Amino acid sequence: MKRIGMLRLALAAGLTALALAVPAHAQELTGTLAKARETGAITIGYRESSVPFSFLNARKEPIGYSIELCRALVTSIEDAVNRSLTIKWVPVTSDSRIDAVASGKVDLECGSTTSNLERQKRVAFSPTMFVSGTKVLVKKGSPIKSFRDLAGKKVAVTAGTTNEKTLRELSDKFKLGINLLVTPDHAESFGLVKSGQADAFATDDVLLYGLIAQDAAKANYEVVGDFLSYDPYGIMYRKGDAQLNKVVVDTFQVLAEDGEIERQYKRWFLRKLPTGESINLPMSAQLETIIQTMSVKAE
């Protein structure tokens, strides 16, 4: 509670410009801020198995790196609309998340979503909060060591992910004849490898490490090969919402300047997860540079 209070003070201090950019009166608010002011609620889309970004704890509550950053955004939105807000949690999948944001079913999507030009045509993204890329999970002892070894193999992918598109393009380009097994979520994709129904599971490397860390038989699996794609993650929200966009961008600048993004990274990637395991993934030089750049206030 103390940390949350201190963060609220930091956000309030860093977001004073919002008082000028976002009118205090409800009738002058637009988009998501107007909706939040009127309803007293904000709807967050979360993932159930995107460890350590957005997943469920033992009490079936959403937790994780992305969830904490979204809670900070909610604090800023509360300040912008001048009222406390109730968070309504809505589960989304890789396949449903973009439609959920675009349609207004959720106001913020807090998971492990890659920001790319194709998706930016439909939704908006926060500044980059993580950098990942597609790799392959296999059982130890597997002959698969690179994407070329996937020729003729059964490879699990999760529906609606950039990884599915990457694998299809690689298979076509190099005539690998990969048999893609498309599932609704990461846990099910991993399950296909565990049961022997798939030879490999392709998704962002950090998600693979998260799934392995939580598995009782984690010593039986490994992540192999080079990166097959570049995937910068962001929080999704509705496109064309100027007031919310300013809140998001300004909040991320404050979180970067205050060191909160780095603190949350250490909490979820370097320390023990609620399960008792640690992903033990140091921050990449790319993300360090992105956060340093983000911390500089725009003139």
N, C-alpha and C positions, 0 to 999 in steps of 0.2 A: 504493500500500500504506500509506503514511504517513497519508493522509487517512482510509482505512478504519479504521486503528488509533485515530486521534483520535475518530472517530465512535463507535467501540465504547466508548471511555471516557466520552463524553458520554451515550450511551444508558445505560450502567451507572450513572452518577451520577444520572441523572434517573429511573431505574426502580427505585430501591431499595424503593419501596413494593410492588413485585411480589413481593418475598420474603415479604411477609405475605399478599398476595392469592392468590398461586399457590404451593402447597406444593412443597417441593423433592423429595419422594419420589415416585417414578414411580407407585406405587399410588394416590396421592392426586390425580394429574393426571387431567383429563377431556378429552374431545373431541379436538381437533386436537393439543393439547399432549401428551396421553397417547400418541397415535399417533406423534408425532414422537420422543418419548422412546423408545418401543419399537422403532421402525424405523430411527432415526438418519437420517431423511430428511424433507424437506418438498417437496411437489409444487407447482410454479408453472405456471399457465396463462399463455401469452404469445401476442401477436399478431404476425403476420409482416410486416404493412405499415401499422401505425398509427404513422406517423412524427409527432413524435419521442418518442412515449410508449413504444412497444414494437414493435421491428422487428429485422430480422436484419442483421448486419454482413457484410462480405465473406467471413468465415469461417463464416457461417450460425449465428452465436451471437446470442441475444437481448440487445439493448441498448436504452437509452432512459430517459426520465424516470421512468416508472412502474417499470421494472425496478430502477433504483437505489433508489427508495423501498421496493420489496419486499425488496431485499437488506438494507436497514436493519431491516425487520421480521424477517427471518430471524435477524439478529444478536440481536435482542431475544428471539426465541423460543428461541434457543440458550441465552441466559442464564437464561430461565425454566425450561427443562428440564434445564439443567446438563450439556449435552453438545454436541459439534459435530454439525452436520447437513449432509448432502449434499443439494444442490438437484437435483431431477429436473424437467426442462423438458418441458412438454406443450403443443403448439400448439393453440390454440382459435380459433374464428371468432366473428363477431358472433352467429351463429345457435346455436352450440353452447356458448358460454361459461357461461351461467346454469345449464344442465343439468349442465355439468362440475363446477361448484361444489356445487350442491345434491346431486348424487349421490355426491360424495366423490372424483371422478376427479382433481380438483385441490384443493389446500388454499387457495391464494391465486390470484386472477385479476388479473394485472398488465397492464392494457391501457389502453383509452380508453372506459371504461364509465360511462354516466350512471346516477346514483343517483336513482331516483324511487319513488313510493309503490307502484306496481304491482310493481316488481322487489323492493322491500323485503319483500313478502309471502313471497318464496321464499328470499332471500339477505340477508346483512348487508353493510354498506358501511363503509369507513373514513371518517374526516372528509374533507371535500372537498379535493382536491389540485389541481383545475383547474376553470375555468368556461368553457364554450363554448356554441355554439348553431348550429342548422342554417343553412347558406347554400348557394349554388349555384355550381358551377364550370362555366364555358363556354369555348369557344374565343374568342379576341379577335376582335371584329367581329361577334359574335353579337347578334341583336336582343333577346335575353333580358337584361333589366335588373332585373326583380323577379319575384316568384312569379306575378303575374297574367299575365306573358308566357309562362308555361309551359303555357298553355291549348292542348290538343291536341298537345303536344310529347312526345317520348320522353325520359324522365328516368331515369337510372340511380340505384338505391339499393342499399344492402347489406342482405342479409337479417338480420333479428333486431335491427335498430337502431331507436332512437327516431325517427330521420330518416324511415325508411320509414313509420312510423305518422303522423308529422307531415304528410308529403306526401299520404298517403291522405285524411287529415282535411281538409286544405286543398282538395284536389281536389273532395271531396264538398261541402264547405261553400260553395265559390264556383263550383261546377259548371264546373270547368276541363277536365274530361275528359283529365287527364294520363295518358299511357301509361307506367306504371312498369315498368322493366326491372330485375328483382331478381337480384343476383349474390351469390356466396358471400363475396367480400371486397372491400376498398376498391380494391386494385390492379386488379381485374377491372372494377369500376365505372368507374374512371378510363379504363381501356382502351377502353371502349365509346365514350366521348367522343372519345378520340384517333383511333379508327378511323372515326368518323362514324356509328356505329350508334345513338348517343344524342345528343340535343341538349344535355343538361346532366347533371351529377352532383350530387346533393344529399346532403350529410353535414355533420358538424361543421366549422366554418370552419378550425380549427387543423389538422385532418387534410388538408383541401384544400390549405392552404399548404404542409404537409409534403410532399405528393405532388408539387406543382408544383416545390418546391425541389430535389427529387431527379431531376427529369426533364430530359433533355438539351435538350428543346425548350420549356423553361419559359416563354420569352417569348411563346409562342403561347396561353397560358391566363390566365384571370383569375377572381377570385371576386367575385360581384356580389350586390346586393340587401341588404335588411335581415335581421336575425336572425328566423328563423321559429320558434325554440324557445329555451328556456333549459335548459342541460344541465350540471349539476355532476357532475364525475367523482370516482370513488372506487375503492379497491381492494376487490374482492369476496372474501368468505369465508363459511363456513357460518353460517346463522342459528341462534340459540339456543346458541352456544358462548361462555359467559360468560367463561371464562379467556382464550381467544384474543381476545375483544373488548376486554378490559382491556389486554392487551399492545398491541393495535393502537392504541387510543385514547391510551394513555400514551406510546407511541413517537412518534406524530404530534405530541403536545404537546412532547416533547423536541426533535424535529426542527424544529419551528416556533420554539421558544425559542432553540435553538442557531444558527438561521439556515441549517440544512442544506437545507430545502425551497427557500429563496430561491437558495442556491448551485446546487442542481441545476436550478432553473428557468433561471438564467442560462446554465448549461452547455448545456442542450438547446434553448433557445428563442432565445438571443441570440448564442451563439458558433457557430463552424462545426461542422457535423455531420461524421461520418467521411467523407462523400461530398465534403466541401469546401465545401458550401453552407450557408447560414444561413437559418432561417425568419424571423429578425429580428422577433419578436413580443414587445414589452414586456409585462410583467405588468399585468393589468387592475386597476383600482381595486377591483373586487369581490373578486378573489383576494387582494390585499394586505390588505384588511380581514378576510377569512376567516382568513388566516394569523396576523394580529395577535391576533385573538380566540382562535384555537387555542393560541397560545403562553402564554396565562394558565392557570396551574394551577388546577384545580377545588378549592374549599375542602372 
